Amino acid sequence: MRELHKIVANIMSNNVNVSKSNTILVLTDHSTSLLAKKFRDALITNEWSVSFYEMEDRMKSGEEPPKEASDEMLNHDIVFCLTKHSLTHTVARKNANLHGISVITMPGITEEMFLHGAINADYQRVEKETLEMTEKLSQAEKLIIKTGKNLLEIPLLGRKGVPSTGVFKEKAASGNLPSGEAYIAPVEGEAEGKIEINGSIAGIGLLEKPIVLTIQKGRLVEATGEVGRELLTLLGNGDGRLLCELGIGTNHAARVTGNILEDEKAYNTIHVAFGSNHTFGGTIKSNVHIDCVTVKPELEWVSSEV
């Protein structure tokens, strides 16, 4: 417990920019409440002003929290979301940012992840490498991903990369913790090809064997195997099946363990996601956002620079 207190103190010193006069909300759900209470207690031990809100579990990443929880977020300066599923790509998170509130999302966080791996990275290094990769995404016309015999072309022209550095120094900042990824909303309706997913999938976990996703005109039309069927069910039959994100891991300390929060931050990984992206530069609005991680893909960058 003492070690957790120390790590939380380091987070408040190195990753966020708040003062003792600021108020903090720890937002959690039933599945994560035990760890969230330890996190809250560590903050209180370090003399922070903390409130606590527990809600029912969301069914999937990207699903909105209850209105009461969304309203409570607006009463604080910074919100830590320790939940089973991600609130990152929700209107509630975006609205809190618009009100000047920082929102740090920690979906699927475990006590082991607090003590080991990505959260203990050198975040100055993570920030530098994330910003560099973000600029590379912003300058790209498209990215071609090769996984075995599969090719997926993802058009990016005109879209801006988004850095998730794990460092939240500005007012109304948002992102994951632990973090370390550069991501972007691809041009909707244009991605074509196939990609092998061999790492993990949000809400499903570490894959025992790879699956292949087929994307036509930016929409997921086929996913192989039992896991593929499970993914399609999670996404539903509507706009949840639209390709909404391309991300690249930039955290040197991150591991691929089956927990999407850390998996998608690891070196030598990319992830594609399906569902909502209107919160980070896209046009898709749905009540789902599912990330799929692939390890050691081959990348071919097509630059828009002359």
C-alpha positions as CSV (number, residue, x, y, z in Angstrom):
1,M,0.0,0.0,0.0
2,R,2.9,2.3,0.8
3,E,4.3,1.7,-2.7
4,L,1.0,2.7,-4.2
5,H,0.9,5.9,-2.2
6,K,4.4,6.7,-3.5
7,I,3.4,6.1,-7.2
8,V,0.3,8.2,-6.8
9,A,2.4,11.0,-5.3
10,N,4.8,10.7,-8.3
11,I,1.8,10.9,-10.7
12,M,0.6,14.1,-9.1
13,S,4.1,15.6,-9.2
14,N,5.2,14.5,-12.6
15,N,2.2,13.9,-14.8
16,V,-0.4,16.6,-13.8
17,N,-0.3,20.3,-13.1
18,V,-2.6,20.9,-10.1
19,S,-2.4,22.6,-6.8
20,K,-3.8,21.7,-3.4
21,S,-6.6,24.2,-3.9
22,N,-7.9,22.1,-6.8
23,T,-10.6,19.5,-6.3
24,I,-10.3,16.0,-7.7
25,L,-13.0,13.5,-8.6
26,V,-12.3,9.8,-8.7
27,L,-14.9,8.3,-11.0
28,T,-15.3,4.5,-10.9
29,D,-17.6,1.6,-11.4
30,H,-18.5,-1.5,-9.4
31,S,-15.8,-3.7,-11.1
32,T,-13.0,-1.2,-10.3
33,S,-14.2,0.4,-7.1
34,L,-11.8,-1.5,-4.7
35,L,-8.7,-0.2,-6.6
36,A,-10.3,3.2,-7.0
37,K,-10.8,3.5,-3.3
38,K,-7.1,2.7,-2.7
39,F,-6.3,5.4,-5.3
40,R,-8.6,7.9,-3.5
41,D,-7.1,7.0,-0.1
42,A,-3.6,7.5,-1.5
43,L,-4.6,11.0,-2.8
44,I,-6.1,11.8,0.6
45,T,-2.9,10.6,2.3
46,N,-1.1,13.1,0.1
47,E,-3.4,15.8,1.3
48,W,-5.5,16.3,-1.9
49,S,-9.2,17.3,-1.8
50,V,-11.0,14.3,-3.3
51,S,-14.6,13.3,-4.0
52,F,-15.6,9.8,-5.1
53,Y,-18.4,8.6,-7.4
54,E,-19.2,5.0,-8.2
55,M,-21.5,4.0,-11.1
56,E,-22.7,0.8,-12.6
57,D,-20.3,-0.9,-15.1
58,R,-20.6,0.3,-18.7
59,M,-21.2,-2.6,-21.2
60,K,-18.4,-1.5,-23.6
61,S,-15.8,1.2,-24.3
62,G,-17.2,4.4,-25.5
63,E,-20.5,4.0,-23.8
64,E,-21.7,7.2,-22.0
65,P,-21.7,7.3,-18.2
66,P,-25.0,8.1,-16.4
67,K,-26.1,11.8,-16.6
68,E,-25.6,12.1,-12.8
69,A,-21.9,11.0,-13.2
70,S,-21.5,13.4,-16.2
71,D,-22.9,16.3,-14.2
72,E,-20.6,15.4,-11.2
73,M,-17.6,15.6,-13.5
74,L,-18.3,19.3,-14.0
75,N,-18.0,20.1,-10.3
76,H,-14.2,19.4,-10.1
77,D,-10.9,20.6,-11.6
78,I,-9.6,17.2,-12.5
79,V,-11.2,13.8,-13.0
80,F,-9.5,10.4,-12.7
81,C,-11.7,7.7,-14.4
82,L,-10.8,4.3,-13.0
83,T,-13.3,2.1,-14.8
84,K,-13.7,-1.3,-16.5
85,H,-14.4,0.3,-19.9
86,S,-13.0,3.5,-21.4
87,L,-14.7,6.8,-21.1
88,T,-12.1,8.5,-23.3
89,H,-14.2,8.7,-26.5
90,T,-17.5,10.0,-24.9
91,V,-19.4,13.2,-25.0
92,A,-19.1,13.4,-21.2
93,R,-15.3,13.5,-21.4
94,K,-15.4,16.0,-24.2
95,N,-17.9,18.2,-22.4
96,A,-15.8,18.3,-19.2
97,N,-12.8,19.4,-21.3
98,L,-15.0,22.2,-22.8
99,H,-15.7,23.4,-19.2
100,G,-12.0,23.6,-18.5
101,I,-11.8,20.3,-16.6
102,S,-8.9,17.8,-17.1
103,V,-10.0,14.2,-17.5
104,I,-7.6,11.3,-17.1
105,T,-8.9,7.9,-18.2
106,M,-7.6,4.7,-16.8
107,P,-9.8,1.9,-18.3
108,G,-9.0,-1.6,-17.1
109,I,-6.3,-0.4,-14.7
110,T,-5.1,-2.9,-12.2
111,E,-3.0,-2.7,-9.1
112,E,-0.3,-4.6,-10.9
113,M,-0.3,-1.9,-13.6
114,F,0.2,0.8,-10.9
115,L,3.3,-1.0,-9.7
116,H,4.9,-2.1,-12.9
117,G,5.2,-1.4,-16.6
118,A,4.1,1.7,-18.6
119,I,3.1,3.9,-15.6
120,N,6.8,3.9,-14.4
121,A,8.2,5.1,-17.8
122,D,10.4,8.2,-18.2
123,Y,7.5,10.5,-19.2
124,Q,9.8,13.2,-20.6
125,R,11.0,10.6,-23.1
126,V,7.5,9.4,-23.7
127,E,6.3,12.9,-24.3
128,K,9.1,13.7,-26.8
129,E,8.6,10.5,-28.8
130,T,4.8,10.8,-28.8
131,L,5.0,14.4,-30.2
132,E,7.4,13.3,-32.9
133,M,5.1,10.4,-34.0
134,T,2.1,12.6,-33.9
135,E,3.8,15.0,-36.3
136,K,4.6,12.1,-38.6
137,L,0.9,11.1,-38.6
138,S,-0.2,14.7,-39.4
139,Q,2.2,14.8,-42.4
140,A,1.1,11.5,-43.8
141,E,-1.2,11.1,-46.8
142,K,-1.8,7.5,-46.0
143,L,-0.3,4.6,-44.0
144,I,-0.1,1.1,-45.5
145,I,0.0,-1.6,-42.9
146,K,1.4,-5.0,-43.8
147,T,0.7,-8.0,-41.5
148,G,1.8,-11.2,-43.2
149,K,0.1,-11.4,-46.6
150,N,-2.5,-8.8,-45.6
151,L,-2.4,-5.1,-46.6
152,L,-4.5,-2.3,-45.2
153,E,-4.4,1.2,-46.7
154,I,-5.6,3.9,-44.4
155,P,-6.0,7.5,-45.9
156,L,-5.0,10.3,-43.5
157,L,-4.8,13.3,-45.7
158,G,-6.1,16.5,-44.0
159,R,-6.4,14.9,-40.6
160,K,-4.2,15.9,-37.6
161,G,-2.5,13.5,-35.3
162,V,-3.3,13.6,-31.6
163,P,-0.7,13.0,-28.9
164,S,-1.5,11.0,-25.7
165,T,1.7,11.7,-23.8
166,G,0.6,10.8,-20.2
167,V,1.6,14.3,-19.3
168,F,-1.3,16.6,-18.4
169,K,0.1,20.1,-17.8
170,E,-2.5,22.2,-19.6
171,K,-5.9,23.1,-18.4
172,A,-8.7,20.9,-19.8
173,A,-6.1,18.2,-20.7
174,S,-7.3,14.6,-21.4
175,G,-5.9,11.2,-22.2
176,N,-5.0,7.9,-20.8
177,L,-2.7,7.1,-17.9
178,P,-0.5,5.2,-18.3
179,S,0.0,6.5,-21.8
180,G,2.2,6.9,-24.8
181,E,0.6,6.8,-28.1
182,A,0.0,9.0,-31.2
183,Y,-3.3,8.5,-32.8
184,I,-5.4,10.0,-35.6
185,A,-8.9,9.8,-37.1
186,P,-8.5,8.4,-40.6
187,V,-10.6,9.8,-43.5
188,E,-13.9,8.0,-43.1
189,G,-15.2,5.7,-45.8
190,E,-11.9,5.2,-47.7
191,A,-9.7,2.6,-45.9
192,E,-9.4,-0.6,-47.9
193,G,-7.8,-4.0,-47.2
194,K,-7.1,-6.6,-44.6
195,I,-5.2,-6.5,-41.3
196,E,-4.2,-9.3,-39.0
197,I,-4.8,-8.6,-35.3
198,N,-2.4,-10.6,-33.2
199,G,-2.2,-8.8,-29.9
200,S,-5.4,-8.0,-28.0
201,I,-8.8,-6.4,-28.4
202,A,-10.6,-4.1,-25.9
203,G,-13.2,-6.0,-24.0
204,I,-11.9,-9.4,-25.2
205,G,-8.3,-9.5,-24.1
206,L,-5.1,-11.2,-25.3
207,L,-5.6,-13.3,-28.4
208,E,-4.6,-16.9,-28.4
209,K,-4.4,-16.9,-32.2
210,P,-4.6,-14.0,-34.7
211,I,-7.8,-13.0,-36.5
212,V,-8.1,-11.2,-39.8
213,L,-10.3,-8.1,-40.3
214,T,-11.6,-7.1,-43.8
215,I,-12.3,-3.4,-44.3
216,Q,-14.1,-2.1,-47.4
217,K,-14.8,1.6,-47.9
218,G,-13.8,2.2,-44.3
219,R,-16.2,-0.3,-42.8
220,L,-15.4,-3.7,-41.1
221,V,-17.2,-6.2,-43.2
222,E,-15.7,-9.5,-42.0
223,A,-13.7,-10.8,-39.0
224,T,-12.5,-14.3,-38.8
225,G,-13.0,-16.9,-36.1
226,E,-15.0,-17.0,-32.9
227,V,-13.2,-13.9,-31.6
228,G,-14.1,-12.1,-34.8
229,R,-17.7,-12.9,-34.3
230,E,-17.4,-11.6,-30.7
231,L,-15.9,-8.3,-32.0
232,L,-18.7,-7.8,-34.5
233,T,-21.3,-8.4,-31.8
234,L,-19.6,-5.7,-29.6
235,L,-19.6,-3.2,-32.4
236,G,-23.2,-3.8,-33.5
237,N,-24.5,-3.5,-37.0
238,G,-24.4,0.3,-37.4
239,D,-21.7,3.0,-37.3
240,G,-19.8,1.0,-34.6
241,R,-18.2,-1.0,-37.5
242,L,-16.6,2.1,-39.1
243,L,-12.9,2.4,-38.9
244,C,-12.4,5.4,-36.6
245,E,-8.8,5.4,-35.4
246,L,-5.2,4.5,-36.2
247,G,-2.8,4.6,-33.3
248,I,0.9,3.9,-32.7
249,G,2.5,3.0,-29.4
250,T,5.3,5.2,-28.0
251,N,5.9,4.1,-24.4
252,H,9.2,2.3,-24.0
253,A,8.1,0.7,-20.7
254,A,4.7,-0.6,-21.9
255,R,4.0,-4.4,-22.2
256,V,1.5,-6.4,-24.2
257,T,-0.4,-8.4,-21.5
258,G,-4.0,-8.4,-22.7
259,N,-4.9,-5.1,-21.0
260,I,-5.7,-2.7,-23.8
261,L,-4.8,0.4,-21.7
262,E,-1.2,-0.7,-21.7
263,D,-1.0,-2.9,-24.8
264,E,-1.8,-0.1,-27.3
265,K,1.1,2.0,-25.8
266,A,3.8,-0.5,-26.3
267,Y,6.7,-0.1,-28.8
268,N,6.3,-2.0,-32.1
269,T,2.5,-2.0,-32.0
270,I,-0.2,-0.3,-33.9
271,H,-3.9,-0.4,-33.2
272,V,-7.0,0.3,-35.2
273,A,-10.3,1.1,-33.7
274,F,-13.9,1.0,-34.7
275,G,-16.8,3.3,-33.6
276,S,-16.7,6.9,-32.4
277,N,-14.1,9.4,-33.4
278,H,-16.0,12.7,-33.3
279,T,-14.2,13.6,-30.0
280,F,-10.8,13.7,-31.8
281,G,-11.2,15.1,-35.2
282,G,-13.5,12.6,-37.0
283,T,-17.2,12.6,-37.9
284,I,-18.4,9.2,-36.5
285,K,-20.8,9.3,-33.5
286,S,-21.7,6.0,-32.0
287,N,-21.9,4.5,-28.5
288,V,-18.9,2.3,-28.9
289,H,-15.1,2.5,-29.5
290,I,-13.2,-0.8,-29.6
291,D,-9.4,-0.9,-30.1
292,C,-7.6,-3.8,-31.8
293,V,-3.8,-4.2,-31.2
294,T,-1.3,-5.7,-33.6
295,V,2.4,-6.4,-32.7
296,K,5.3,-6.0,-35.1
297,P,3.5,-4.8,-38.2
298,E,5.3,-3.5,-41.3
299,L,4.5,0.2,-42.0
300,E,4.8,2.1,-45.2
301,W,4.4,5.8,-44.9
302,V,3.1,7.9,-47.8
303,S,3.9,11.5,-47.1
304,S,1.8,14.5,-48.2
305,E,4.8,16.7,-48.3
306,V,6.1,17.7,-51.7
